[in-house]
Amino acid sequence: MHKTTVQGAGNKVSTSGWVTPGETALASWEKATYGNKAWADVYDN
């Protein structure tokens, strides 16, 4: 399983929640020319 987390320039955080392998994780983010951060967390059971 994995989830995608996005932190926008205004420090607003959005997450996709946990999704099963093979599915696409979607997280929305603020529109900004810079300052967006995104990362994925992977949970392997």
SVG drawing of the C-alpha trace seen along z (x, -y; Angstrom):
<svg xmlns="http://www.w3.org/2000/svg" viewBox="-8 -31 18 39">
<polyline fill="none" stroke="black" stroke-width="0.4" points="0.0,0.0 1.1,-3.6 -0.2,-7.1 0.8,-10.4 1.1,-13.5 1.5,-17.0 2.4,-20.2 1.7,-23.4 3.5,-26.7 1.0,-27.9 1.8,-24.8 -1.6,-23.3 -1.2,-19.5 -3.3,-17.1 -3.1,-13.4 -4.5,-10.7 -5.1,-8.2 -3.8,-4.6 -4.3,-2.9 -3.7,0.7 -0.8,1.8 -1.5,1.1 -3.9,-1.8 -2.9,-5.4 -2.7,-7.8 -4.2,-11.2 -3.6,-14.2 -4.6,-17.7 -2.3,-20.7 -2.3,-24.5 -1.4,-26.1 2.0,-27.7 5.0,-28.5 7.3,-27.2 7.3,-25.8 5.2,-22.6 6.6,-19.4 5.3,-15.9 6.3,-12.6 5.1,-9.0 4.8,-6.7 5.0,-3.0 3.6,-0.3 4.6,3.2 2.7,5.9"/>
</svg>
